[in-house]
Amino acid sequence: MATLLLIVIYLVFISLGLPDSLLGAAWPVMRDDLGAPLGMAGVLSVTVTIGTIVSALSTSRVVRRFGTARVTLISVAMTAGALLGFSIAPSVLWLAVCCVPLGLGAGAVDSALNHYVAGHYAARHMSWLHCFWGVGVTVSPMIMAAYLEDGAWRGGYLTVGLIQSAIAAILLLSLPLWSRMERRNGDEAAGDGAPASEERDGKPKNAAAIKFALATFLFYCGVEVTAGLWGSSYLVNAKGLSADEAALWVSIYFAGITIGRFVNGFVTYRYSNKTLIRAGELLALAGTLLLALPLPTAFSLAGFLITGLGLAPIFPSMLHETPVRFGEAHAGRIMGWQMATAYTGAALLPPLFGWLAGHITIHFFPSYLALMAAAMLLATERLNALTARRSGHAAGK
């Protein structure tokens, strides 16, 4: 029963990833069709992300009242409705309206299911959970690319919206399974409710290092979302690829994240989270630098893949390391801060590049990614230094 429910959860995380890469893949064609400026994609992206932040910060209270299963079902249904709304949008204003339920639904699914899996399944499933998110963001640009050959971006949104609707239907059918798991585990809210120790007052250990953990999440999402949102526009406008070719290569970037997270689930048996985070950040930085070099287009495409592979272990490993760094008693609260900061990075840093691209040039794209990747690495190294120093003091006592 637990395995069957885990399959349903993995399927829902695929649905969480499906909308995330659609806008960036379709935007070069959408903006011409709707008469929108280049930077409007950043405005739409930040609208989704603000909804995600608001939803994530309030999800724990909603889940305590209605349960993880019902909250997840309603949230997936909201994202399905939003995507179907995109497919018939007559204007950019309509797209902005649809971005609101898209963000609210995504934030609730992300927060509720991460919490549920962390409390009910082994740690390796956290990495594989985010791997299945990668399946969603990899498949959806491929779907969109098939429609962009004829310029029919609305068909891409319609297809993904119907897939989301089917997943919502599966969730509806799985409600009795969630109820049986509740009874077996004795959970009143299907996995919600942090341990009492997490409500304890007091200062977490390594408190001075928290800001560097938050900075890591900020810049991580800056790199990941900027590459996904603006990568297609960069390849079309700077490298001369067609819109469908560019969408396909952005899909390969997300495939790098997906494959990397699948492998990371096994590698966690041998290497520590710190080692995996550092290796991933170095690889991501190398990928962005390869993009920045004045080399033939093939090297730029390889840079996208390498960047995706490097990003793969960072997010799940950072989440899993939180209790070790800051203590079990405060891990839940700090995880919430980290998720909110991650969403903030996704909300602010990609639109900032859109503004820069509109005022300078889109050729600045690789350098922008490289600067954020370097900042992420520096923040993590400072985080490691502070936590190691504190651990050394504790051992000395």
N, C-alpha and C positions, 0 to 999 in steps of 0.2 A: 504493500500500500504506500509506504514511504517513497519507494522507487517510482511508482506510477505518478505520484504527486510531483516528484522532482522533475519528471519528464514534462508535466504540464507547466511547471515554473520555468523550465528552460525554454519552452515554446513561447511563453509570455515574454521572456527576455528577448527572444528574436523579434517579437512585435514591438518591444521598446526601441530596438535599434532601427527598425524599418524606416521611420520618418526622418531619422537624424541626418542622413546623407542625401535625401531627395532634393532639397532646395538647392544645395550647391551644385549638384549634377545638372539640374534642369535650368538654373538661373540664366545662363547665356541665351537660351531660347525664350524663356518666360519673359525676361525684361523687354525684349524686342516686341513680343506679342502684346504685352500690356502697356508698353510705352513707359517703362520705369527706369530710373537712373541706376547705374551700376551699384552704388552704395546702398540702395534700398534693401538688398538682401541682408545686410547687417542689421537694419531696423527690424525686419521680420524675425531674424534670428534672436535678437535681444528681447523681442516680445515673447517668444516661446520660452526663453530662458528665465525671464522674470516670473512668468507663470510657474515654471518648474521650481524656482526658489521658494515662492509663496507656498506652493503645494507641499514641498518637502519639509518645510518648517512646521507645517500643521498636520502632517500625515499621522504622526504617532497618536495624537488626540482623536482623530477620526477613526483610526484602526481600533483603538480601545473601545470605541462605541459600536462600530459596525463589523469589525473583524477584517482580517487580511483578505479573505476570499472575496467578500462583497466589494470592498474598496478597489481591489484589483480589477474585478469585472467591470465596475462602473467606469474606471479610469481607461481601460482598454476600449470600451465602447465610445468614450469621449474622443479618444485619438482617432478611432475609425470614422466617426462623424466629421471630425475636422479635416481628415484627408479627403473624404468624399466632397466636402465643401471646397477644398482646393481645386478639385477636378472641374468644378463648374464656376469658378470665381470669374466674375466679369471685370474686376478691377483689383488694384493693389490694396485698396481699402478693405475689400472682402477678404483678401488673404490675411490681412492684419487681424481681422475679427476671428478668423479660423485659428490663428496662432494662439489665441487665449486658451480654448479647451485643449489644444494640442499640448501646450506647456503644463497646464494643470494636471492632465492625465498622466503625462510622462513622469512628473515629479512624484506623484503618489505611487505609481508602480515601482519606480526606482527605490524609493525609501522603504516601502512596505516589504518588498521581496528581498532586498539586501538584509534587512533586519530578520526576516523569517528564516532565510537560509543560514545566516550566522548563528541563529539560536537552535536550529534543528538538524543541521548537516555538518559534515566534516569540513575542515578548512579548504581542502582542495576544490570543493565545489564552488567556493567563492570565485576562484580563477576561471573555472569552467562556466560559471554563470555569466561572467562578463565576456567569455568567449562566444557564448550564444548571442549576446548583444552584438558582437562583431559579425556574426552570421547575418543578422538583420541589416546592418549598415553596409555589408558587402553585397548582398543580394539586391537591395533596392536600387542602387545606381545601375546595376545590370539590367533590371527591368526598365528603368527610365531610359537607358541607352538604346534599348530596342525600339522604343517609341520615338526617340529623338531623331532617328534616321529619317523619319517623315515629319519632324517638327511637332509631333503630337504629344506634348508634355502632359496634357490633360489625361490622356489614356494611361500614362504611367501612374499618376496620382489615383486614378480610378481603380486600377489593378491593385495597388498597395492598400487602398482603402477597403477593398473587398476582402483581401487577405486578413486585414485587421478585424474585419467583421466576423470572419470565420473563426479566428482565434477567440474572440469574445464569446462566440457560440460554444466553443469547446470549454471555456471557463464556466459558462452557465451550466453545462452538463456535469462539470467536475465539482460543483458545490457540495453534493453529498460526500464526496471523497474528503474534502476539506473538513467537513463536520466530523467524519469518523476519526480523522487525525487529531482534531481538537479533543475529542473524548478520550482518545488513547493517551494523549500527552497531558491532559488536564488543563488545557489552555482555554480560557474564556474568550480570548480574542484572536484565536488562530495565530499564536506566536508572538503577539505583542505583549508589552509589559516588561520593562527592563528589571533586572534584579534590584532588590532594595538597596544594595550597596552602591548602585549607580546614582542613587538619589542623595547619597551622603554628602554633607557639606564638607568643605575643606579644600586644600590646595592640591592639585594633582602633582605627581612627581615630574621632574623635568619641565616645570611650568614655563621656564624661560625659553624652551625650545619649541613651544607650540606655534609661535608665529612663523617659524621656519617650515614647519609641517604644512601650515596653511598656505605659505608662499609656494611650496612645491605643488600643491593641488591647483593653485591659481594658474601657475605657468604651464602645468601639465595640460589643463583644459584649454589654455590659450593656444598651445601648439596643436593639440588634437583637433579642435573645432575649426581653427583658422585654416589648417591644411585641408580639412574636408569641405569647408564652405567655399574657399576661394581657390582651391587647387585647380578645379575645372576652368575657371575664368582665366587663371594664369596660363594654363596650357593652351587655351584657345588664343588669347591675346598676345602672349609673349613667345610661345613656341610654335604657333601656327597650326595646331591640331584642330580637327573638326570637333563639333560639340559632342557627338556620340563617342569618338575616340577618347576625348578628354574625360568623359563620364566613366568610360571603361577603366581608365588608368586610376582615377580616384577610387573606383571600386577595388582595384588591386591594392591600393594603399590601405583600405579598410580590411582587405583580406590578410595583409601583413599583421594587423592588430589581432585578427581572429585566430590565425594560425599560431601566432606567438603566445596567446593566452591558453590555447589548448595544450601546447607543449609545456607552458609554465606550470600547469596543474601537476604534471609529472616531475618537473625539475625541482619543485618545492620540497620533494623528499630528500634531495641531496644538498641544495644550497639554501642559505639563509635569505630572508626577505631583503636584508640590507644589500647583499651581494647582487641579487636579482634587480633591485631598484637601480643601483649604480651602473650595472652593465647595460640595462635598458636605456638609461639617460645618456650614456656615452654613445651607444649605437644610434639613438635618435639624433643626437647632435651631429654625428658623422653623416647621417642621411640628409639633414638640412644643409650642411656645408657642401655636400655633393650637389644639391640643388642650386646652391649659390654660385658654383664655379661656372665659368663661361665654356661649357662643354656641349657636345652634341645632345640632341633631344633624348637619345637613349639613356644617357647618364642621368638626366633629370627624372626620367621615369623610374630608373633604379633607385634614385634618391627617395622617391615617394614610398617605394616598397620597404627600403631600409628604415626609414623614419617610422613606418607603421610597426615593423618588427620590434624596434626599440621601445616604442610606447607601450607595447603589449603588457609587460609585467608590472609596470609602475603603479597603476591605479589599484588593482586588487592587492598587491603586496603592501602598499602603503596602508590600506584599510586593515589588513590582517596584522600589521605591525603595531597598530595603535595601542592595544592593551599592554603590549610589552614596553612601549616607550613611556606611556603616561599612567599606567595602572588600571586594573580592572574596574575600580570604583568610579573612574571618570571617563572610561573609554566610550560609553554610549553618547555622552554629552559632546565629547571632542570629535567623535565621528560625525555628529550633526553639524558641528562647525566646519569640518573639513568638506562635507558635501555641499554646504551652503557656499563656501569659498570657491569650490570647484565650479559650481554653477555661475558664480559671479565672474570667474575668469572666462567662462564660455559666453557670458552676456556682454562683457566689456571689451575683451581683447580682439575678437574677430571684427566687430564693427569699427574698432579703432583702425584696424588695417584697411577696412573699406574706405574710411575717411581719408587715410593716407594715400591709398591707391587713386582716389578721385582727385586729390590735390597734387600728387607727385607723379607716381607711375606704378602700375601693377608689377613692374619688374623688381620692385622692392620686396616682393613676397618671400623669396628664399632667405634674405637677410633678416627679415622680421621673424621668421620661424627660428632661425639660428640664434638670434638674441634671446628669445624666450627659452629655448632649449638650454642655453648656457646659464641663464638665470635660474632655471629649475635645478640644474646640477649643483650650482653654488649653494642654493638654499638647502638642498638635501645634505650636502657635505657639512654645512654648518650645523644642521640638525643632528647628524651623526656625531659630530665632535662634542656637542653639548650633552647629548644623552650618554655618550661614552664617558665623559668627564664625571657626570653625576653618578654613573654606575661605579666608577672607580672610587669616588668618595664614599659611596655606600659600602663597598667591599672593604675599604680601609677602616671603617668604623667597626 
